Each structure stands twice: as C-alpha cells, then as structure tokens.
Amino acid sequence: MKWNKKLGMMTMALSLSGLLVACGEDDTTNNDTNMNDQMEETMDGNDHSGMDMSGSGDVPEGLKSAENPTFAVGDTAVITEAHMPGMEGAEASIVGAYDTVAYSISYDPMHGGERVKDHKWIIHEEIEGAQDAPYEVGDEVEVNAEHMSGMGGTTATIDSVEETTVYMVDFTLESGEEVTNHKWVTEKELSAP
C-alpha cells in the first residue's frame, strides 16, 4: 500500500513538472529568451528578438538604385555597427545599393509587448502613403515593412532622419548563421575591408 502511494505521488510530480515545462515553452521560447537576453545587453535594452535578419530580396515600389554608391553590387564591405549581436565586424557582400531617406523609429508592436525604441532602419519607401518630402524627427508614420515581428502596420515615431545610400547585404553572423538580403545598412555603417 505504501509503495503504491509513493509511486502515485512520484508519477503525479513528474507529470506536473512535465506539464509546467510544456506550458512554459514553445518551439521558439528558449531561442527567443536567450537571444533577447543577449540583445538587451548589446542593444542598450532594445528588444530586437523578432527581427527577421534575412529578407526576400524584394525592394519597395519606387526605390531607385544608387547611381554612384561607395560600395557597388558585388563589393565586399565590413559592417561597423551592430543592429543585432554578431553583426558588427562581419564581412558583407553588397546585394543592392539605393539612394533614399533612412529613419530610425520607435513603435509599439502589433502583438503587444514592450515598445521598440530607435529601431534602425526603415526607409522612406516603407512608409504607407509616404509624402514626397522626408519626414522629420517626431513625425508619426504608418510602417509598411515587417523587419521585426509586429512591426508592419504600426504607427511609429521618427527618432532620426538620414538622407543616405542604404544597402541590402548578405553576411555571416559570429554564430555561423548565414543572413541573406538583410535590409538595411546605411553607408556610414560600412567600411572597406
């Protein structure tokens, strides 16, 4: 009788611990949590855990290739500023170069969660119904890009404005992960190898 009670208690404890583990995790929880912790240390508290590092290679309608970029398509450059951990110092291959206005923005993700501050970068052509003239710091715009989960469709506040050449790049993170068609890196965030 005592053995059955002990066995029953142990079975119940194991079942409950398994249930707690299963309820506390989904297929992305551990990765997102670890990535988020690393990013908070590296990015001064900004949560870039939902950032889609790779892209389709498609560019927004109306975006024009740069006529005389510092780095031409096919060139190699070194990324000098990290939007995400493991990016700084990576050797990048230039996939596209475009003259536009780049904005850093702050917004509340569509799915909830903490406000994302000073996200770099969206470009003028990724603003829904964009006006002809560049926006100014403090303006509110509707974002038509999904660089991070929950970004598309948000109303964002412009934090900074930069008329520049932006680049789409391929590179390899320190972890060995291949990133293709990453949008966007500005000219001042690249240097010659």
Disulfide bonds with the S-S distance in Angstrom:
none
